[in-house]
Amino acid sequence: MLAEQLSTHPRFRDYLTPETIDLLSSLAPLHDIGKVGVPDHILNKPGALSLEELSEMRKHPVHGRDVILKAEQQVGVRDDTILTMAKDIVYTHHEWWDGTGYPEGLRGAEIPVAGRLMALVDVYDAAVTRNVYRRPMSHDKAVDFIVAGKGTHFDPAVVDAFILVAHRFTNVMHEVDQVSPLSPLVLSR
C-alpha cells in the first residue's frame, strides 16, 4: 500500500513500477533475517538492552546482508535484481533520513528507496505489535510517532504517502492477526 501510494509521487514514479512493488512486498519479510546472528538472550530480553547488547543487536543488518552475499557467492550469482533489492532492504532498513541510523549512517537519498519504505513499515509494525519489552501503541499513536519522525527518521515523501494510506494499515494488521496471532516482526528492535 505504501509503495503504491509513493509511486504516484513524480520522484518515485519511474522506480516504483508494479513489478518493483510486487518484488518489494515479497522481499520485505526478509528484512530481519540477520537476527539469526544475534544471541537469543538479547532478542528475548524483556527489558532495555545494555549498550553492549544494543551494539550486538545493531549488527543484524550486517549479518543479514552477509547471508545474502554468501549465498550469491556460493551459487555464482552477480548483479541479480532480486538479490540486490533484498540486500537493500536487509542492510538499510535501520538507516535514518538525517544520517543518524545504522549500520552506515547513510543520509537522505543515499538510502535505497526499498530501505526507506521498509524503515517506516518496520517501525509501524513494531509500534503496534506486542513484544517482550514493550506494550503495543494504538494505531493513532503509531501514526503520530511516524509523523513526528518526518525528515529525521523517515524520508518526508514516504511519510506523506503513509499519511494518505495509514487508515488502511489497521485493516492489514487485523488480517495478519487473523492468520497468525504472532506478527512475523515481533522483535523489531
N, C-alpha and C positions, 0 to 999 in steps of 0.2 A: 504494500500500500504506500509506504513512504517513498520508495524508489519510483513508483508510478507517478506519484504527485510531483516529485522533484523533476521528473522527466519533462514536465511542462515548462520548466524554467529554461530560458534560452541558453544559459551557460551549460546546461546538462543534457539538453535535448539530443545532441548527436551521440553522446556516450551511453545514455540510458535508453537503449533500444529495448523492445520487448524481449529479445533474445538475451541481452545482458541482464535485464531484470530477472528473468527466469533463472539464469545462472547464479545471480546473487542470492536469490531466495533458496536455491538448492544447496549452496555452499555455506550459508550463514550458520547452520548448526555446527560446523567445524571450528567456529571462532575460538573456542576454549580447549581445543584438542591438546594444547600444550600443558594443560593442568595434569595430564598423566605424569609429568615430570616433577610435580610439586608433592611433597610428602602429605599423606592423608591427615596427619595430626595438625597440619596447618590448614588444609582445606576444610576440615570439620571443626575447627576451633570455635567454640561458642562465643567467645569474647573478642575484644580488639586484638589485633596482631601486634607483636613487638616489632621494633624496627628491623631486626634480623629476619623475622618471619615475613614481614611485608616485602623485604628485599627478595626473599625466595619466591613469594607469590608473583612478584613483578617480572619474574623470569619466564612465566608461562607463554608470552607471545614469542619469545626466542625459541623456547622448546618446541612450540607448535610449528614455527617456520622451519626449524631444523628437521623435524619429522618429514615434512613435505620435501625439503631439499634432498634428504637421504633417499626417499622413495624415488625421486626424479633420477638421482644418480644410479640407483640400483637397476632401474629399467631403461636408462639411457635416454630419457626424455629431456628436451630442451625447448624453451620458448613456447610452451604449451599455454594457451589462453586460459584454460580452466584452472590449471595449477598456479598460474601467475595470480589470478584473482583470489584463489584460496589463500595463497601466501599473503596477499594484501590484506585480506580480512583478518587472518590469524595474527599477523605481525603488527597491524596498525590500529586495531580497534580500541586501544587504550591511549592513543595519541590525542592531544588536546589542540584545538584550533589555535590557542595562544602560545603553543610550544612548550607547555609545562607537563605534558604527558610522558608516557614511556612506551617502548624501550629507547627510542632515539631522540625524543624531544622535537619531533617534526612539527612544523608550524604551517597553518593555513593550507594553501594549495599543494604543499609538499606531501600532504596526507592523501593517499589514494581515495577516490570517491567511495569505493567499497568499504574502506575503513571508517570513513566519516559516517556513512549510513549505519554500519554495524555498531559504532560507538553509541549512537543515540538509542537504537533499539535495545542494545545490551543494558544501558542504564535504565531505560523504562522497565524492562523485564526484571532487572534486579530490584528496582524500587517497589514494584507491585507484587513481587513473589515472596512468600515466606521462605526464610532460610535460617541457618543455625545461629546467626549472630545479630539478626535484626528483624523486627516485626515489619510486615509489608505496609507501604504507604497506600493511601487511596489513589485512585486514578487522577483525581483533580490535583492532589498534592504532587504526584509524579510529573504531571504536565507542568505545573508551576516550577518545579525543580529544574526541569529541562529548559524551560523558557528563561529561567534565571541564568542558565549556563550559555546562553546565546552569545557568541563572539568570544567566549573564553574557553569553555569545554567544547562547544559544538560550532560547526560551520553555520553562520547565520542563515544561509539559504536552506540548509537541511532543517533547521528549527522552524523556519517559516512554512516549509512543506509539512512538517509534523503538525503544526497548529491546525492546518486545514484538514488533516485526517485523524487527529488524536481521538476524536469521538468514536472512531471505528476500532481503535485499539482494545477497548474494553470488550467488544464482541469477540475479537480474536482470542484474547486471553481466556474468556469464558469457554470458547470452543476447545482450546488447548486443555483446560481443566476437565472438560467432559471426556476427553480422550484419555488423559493421564492425570492423576491427582498431583503429580510432581512435575514441575516445569523442567525442561531439559537444561535450563540455565540457572538452577537453584544457587549455585556457588559462583556468583559473578563479582568477586572482589576485584 
